[in-house]
Amino acid sequence: MPYKDSDQRRAYDKVYKRRRRARGWTEKRLDMRLTDVQFATADDLRGKLYQVWAEANDADNASLKPETRLRIQLRVVEIGLRLVETTDLERRVTALEESENESTPVKG
């Protein structure tokens, strides 16, 4: 319904948009329909990323546009970089825990 008063329209829009954001109705959001896969380790995620990359590469142009294929592959690379960071973090935490177990307290 159009408003004659622009202040009233702005107030309505403000409340409407606030409600949409509260419900998670944003343009870009996480797709929660595909949540049947659970990952226990970073290696599980790595395997799934390889699978997604291979499926995107093997798809023909009729089923997957080149732009979409590129977007999927770029997203896989982005997640892969995060995976490298996670793997490196796991390795560093393990090294810290091992050095903590081997060290002896200094008595003064």
Phi, psi and omega in degrees: 000124180286147179251139175285322181274120183292329177294321178294320179296316179298320179295318178297313179301320181298313180293319181297313181293324177297318178296319179297317179295323180296328180272356179082025180271061179262165180297312180252116178216165180287131179280109184270003181286334186255061184248022182281346181264129177245137180251129179266325182227171177293332178294325176298316179294321179300316178299318179293322178295319176299320180295315180297317180299315181295319179295321178293321178293321185278348182291141179277166184293337180289325183267337183217118180294151179301324179295319179293319178300316179296319179298318179297314182293323177295321178294321177298318178297317179299314179293324177298320177296320175295324178296320177298317177299317180295315180298317179296321179295317178300318180295318180293320179295318178298317179296321178295318180296320179294317180292329178292321180290328182277334184283152177246143181293145179272127180263134184249000000 
